[in-house]
Amino acid sequence: MPLIEEKFDQQKVDFLKRFLQREADKNRPRDYEIKVDGFHIVSRTDDVSEFDEYEQEIKDSTRNLSILIYDGPNTNRNTRYSFILNADNGSRTSTTLNGLGEIDQMIAQKMEEKEREYELNRMREKLKDVQAQLTEAEEYADVLQNRIKEMEDKRYTNAVSLGEVASVVLKGLVQQHVSKLPGGAALAGLLGAEAPANSSPATLPETSVSFERSNDDQPDEITRNRLSLIAQMQERFNEQQMIAVFTIMDVLANSPEKISSVLAHLGH
């Protein structure tokens, strides 16, 4: 039976425990027993959970810790590991102090390692939560950005249809018929339309010659009705009010179902 004898070393004792645990995990349990100063602390067993019971029996005067590991379940052959804690026969020596100090140090080190591992896992979980919140915020920002762009595009389109289109239509009609429209010059100035150069009435010399306008110079009936409507609007509304009226007309043209609601609101 081999005998390995050396100074007490907590790391080597822990190594023997890990060896027994690995063998048990692989379904190859090894019998062992532990003695302190020749007394059985852990009788022969393959239960690794009993291993640490020797720690309760370590005293200032303890001289020896022996761990026997058997070669198999049905044999007495074993390897004995003998750890010397105190060479003196009962007095507390530096060896004992060093041995017990190393045990306390190892316990403290293990507790510190577990604390660091717990803190690391907690920080990893917190990082995952922060990353998830960041991803959600970025997605929401993209949605808001797209919505803002849609609103800007829609506002630009509405501005063009309600303001510029109405103004261009009115200016075009006035420019074409400024000489035939009552109050046409004033309406042209109101809308910013330039009257044709030949729109001003020419000064005719006094003569007995008379003439009649050609029917080709007269606007058709539809155009006359439209110009008459514009003239009435020019008399009643200023520029801002006219644009507002055309804005309402544009909305109703796009949503004719709203006409009845508007009439009901006006009491008609």
C-alpha positions in Angstrom: 0.0 0.0 0.0 1.7 3.2 -1.2 2.2 5.9 1.4 2.6 9.6 0.4 3.6 11.8 3.3 4.2 15.5 3.2 3.4 18.8 4.9 -0.2 19.8 5.1 -1.4 21.5 1.9 -5.0 22.5 1.6 -4.9 22.6 -2.2 -3.7 19.0 -2.4 -6.5 17.9 0.0 -9.0 19.7 -2.2 -7.5 18.0 -5.2 -8.2 14.5 -3.7 -11.8 15.5 -3.1 -12.2 16.6 -6.7 -10.7 13.4 -7.8 -13.2 11.4 -5.8 -16.1 13.6 -7.2 -15.0 13.1 -10.8 -14.8 9.3 -10.4 -18.3 9.3 -8.8 -19.7 11.5 -11.7 -18.4 8.9 -14.2 -20.1 6.1 -12.3 -16.8 4.8 -11.0 -17.1 5.7 -7.3 -14.0 5.1 -5.2 -14.1 4.1 -1.5 -12.1 6.3 0.9 -11.7 7.0 4.6 -10.3 9.8 6.6 -8.4 9.8 9.9 -7.2 12.6 12.2 -4.4 11.6 14.5 -5.3 8.0 13.9 -9.0 8.3 14.7 -11.6 7.5 12.1 -13.5 10.6 11.1 -15.0 9.3 8.0 -15.3 5.5 7.8 -14.9 3.7 4.5 -17.5 5.0 2.1 -17.9 6.2 -1.5 -20.1 9.2 -0.5 -18.1 12.3 -1.4 -20.5 14.5 0.6 -18.9 13.3 3.9 -15.4 14.3 2.9 -15.4 17.8 4.5 -16.3 16.4 8.0 -12.6 16.2 8.9 -12.5 20.0 9.1 -14.5 20.0 12.3 -11.8 17.9 14.0 -8.8 19.9 13.0 -7.5 21.5 16.3 -4.4 23.5 17.2 -2.8 20.3 18.5 -3.7 18.1 15.5 -0.6 16.4 14.2 -1.7 14.4 11.2 -4.5 14.1 8.6 -4.7 10.8 6.7 -6.8 10.1 3.6 -7.0 6.6 2.3 -8.3 6.0 -1.2 -9.0 2.4 -2.1 -8.2 0.9 -5.5 -11.6 -0.7 -5.9 -14.9 -1.6 -4.1 -13.8 -5.2 -3.3 -10.2 -4.7 -2.3 -8.3 -3.4 0.7 -5.5 -2.1 -1.5 -5.3 1.7 -1.1 -3.0 4.7 -1.3 -2.6 6.6 1.9 -2.0 10.4 1.8 -0.6 11.5 5.2 -0.5 15.3 5.8 1.6 16.6 8.7 0.1 19.6 10.5 2.2 19.7 13.7 5.4 17.8 14.2 5.4 18.6 17.9 3.4 16.3 20.2 0.7 18.7 21.3 2.3 22.2 21.3 1.0 24.8 18.8 3.8 25.3 16.3 4.1 27.5 13.2 3.3 24.5 11.1 -0.2 24.2 12.7 -0.7 27.9 12.4 0.3 27.9 8.8 -1.9 24.9 8.1 -5.0 26.4 9.6 -4.2 29.8 8.1 -4.1 28.2 4.7 -7.5 26.6 5.2 -9.0 29.9 6.2 -7.4 31.6 3.2 -8.7 28.9 0.8 -12.2 29.3 2.1 -12.1 33.0 1.8 -10.7 32.7 -1.7 -13.5 30.4 -2.8 -16.1 32.7 -1.4 -14.6 35.6 -3.2 -14.6 33.7 -6.5 -18.3 32.8 -6.1 -19.1 36.4 -5.3 -17.2 37.6 -8.5 -19.0 35.0 -10.6 -22.4 36.1 -9.2 -21.7 39.7 -9.9 -20.5 38.9 -13.4 -23.7 37.0 -14.2 -25.8 39.9 -12.8 -23.9 42.4 -15.0 -24.4 40.1 -18.1 -28.2 40.0 -17.5 -28.3 43.8 -17.0 -26.4 44.3 -20.3 -28.9 42.1 -22.1 -31.8 44.3 -20.8 -30.0 47.5 -21.8 -29.3 46.1 -25.3 -32.9 45.1 -25.7 -34.1 48.6 -24.6 -31.6 50.2 -27.0 -32.9 48.1 -29.9 -36.5 49.0 -29.1 -35.6 52.7 -28.9 -33.8 52.6 -32.3 -36.8 50.9 -33.9 -39.2 53.5 -32.4 -36.9 56.3 -33.6 -37.1 54.9 -37.2 -40.9 54.8 -37.0 -41.0 58.4 -35.8 -38.6 59.5 -38.5 -40.6 57.9 -41.3 -43.8 59.4 -39.8 -42.3 62.9 -39.8 -41.2 62.5 -43.4 -44.7 61.4 -44.4 -46.2 64.4 -42.7 -43.7 66.8 -44.3 -44.4 65.3 -47.8 -48.1 65.5 -47.2 -47.9 69.1 -46.0 -45.8 70.0 -49.1 -48.3 68.4 -51.4 -51.3 70.1 -49.7 -49.5 73.4 -49.9 -49.0 73.0 -53.6 -52.5 71.9 -54.3 -54.3 74.5 -52.2 -52.1 77.6 -52.7 -50.0 77.4 -55.8 -52.5 75.6 -58.0 -55.4 77.9 -57.1 -53.2 81.0 -57.6 -51.9 79.8 -61.0 -55.5 79.0 -62.2 -56.8 82.4 -61.2 -53.8 84.2 -62.6 -54.1 82.4 -65.9 -57.8 83.2 -66.3 -57.3 86.9 -65.4 -54.4 87.3 -67.8 -56.4 85.8 -70.7 -59.5 88.0 -70.1 -58.3 91.0 -68.2 -59.6 93.4 -70.9 -63.0 91.7 -70.8 -63.5 91.3 -67.1 -65.1 94.0 -65.0 -62.5 95.2 -62.5 -60.0 92.9 -64.3 -57.0 95.2 -63.8 -57.7 95.4 -60.0 -58.1 91.6 -59.8 -54.9 91.1 -61.8 -53.1 93.3 -59.3 -54.6 91.5 -56.4 -53.5 88.1 -57.7 -50.1 89.3 -59.0 -51.0 88.6 -62.6 -49.4 90.8 -65.2 -51.9 92.2 -67.7 -51.0 91.9 -71.4 -49.3 94.9 -72.9 -52.2 95.6 -75.2 -54.8 95.3 -72.4 -54.9 99.0 -71.7 -57.6 100.8 -73.8 -55.9 102.7 -76.6 -56.7 106.3 -77.2 -58.5 106.6 -80.5 -58.5 109.8 -82.6 -61.8 111.6 -83.0 -63.4 110.3 -86.1 -66.7 109.4 -87.4 -65.7 105.9 -88.2 -67.3 103.3 -86.1 -66.5 99.6 -85.7 -67.9 96.6 -84.1 -65.9 94.0 -82.1 -65.5 90.6 -83.7 -67.3 87.8 -82.1 -64.0 86.0 -82.0 -62.8 88.4 -79.3 -65.8 87.5 -77.0 -65.3 84.6 -74.5 -67.6 81.7 -74.7 -70.5 81.5 -72.2 -68.8 79.0 -69.9 -65.8 81.3 -69.6 -68.0 84.3 -69.1 -69.7 82.6 -66.2 -66.4 81.6 -64.6 -65.0 85.1 -65.0 -68.2 86.5 -63.5 -67.9 84.2 -60.5 -64.2 85.3 -60.1 -65.2 89.0 -60.3 -67.8 88.5 -57.6 -65.3 86.8 -55.4 -62.8 89.6 -56.0 -65.4 92.1 -54.9 -66.3 90.3 -51.8 -63.0 88.7 -50.6 -59.5 89.7 -50.1 -56.5 87.6 -51.3 -56.3 85.5 -48.1 -60.1 84.9 -48.1 -60.0 83.8 -51.7 -57.2 81.3 -51.1 -59.2 80.0 -48.1 -62.3 79.6 -50.3 -60.3 77.6 -52.8 -58.8 75.6 -50.0 -62.3 74.6 -48.9 -63.2 73.8 -52.4 -60.2 71.6 -52.9 -61.0 69.6 -49.7 -64.6 69.1 -50.8 -63.5 68.1 -54.3 -61.3 65.4 -52.8 -64.0 64.4 -50.2 -67.4 65.2 -51.6 -69.1 63.2 -48.9 -68.2 66.1 -46.5 -70.4 68.6 -48.4 -73.6 67.6 -46.5 -71.8 67.9 -43.2 -70.6 71.4 -44.1 -74.1 72.5 -45.2 -75.5 71.1 -42.0 -72.9 73.0 -40.0 -73.8 76.2 -41.8 -77.5 75.6 -41.2 -78.5 75.1 -44.8 
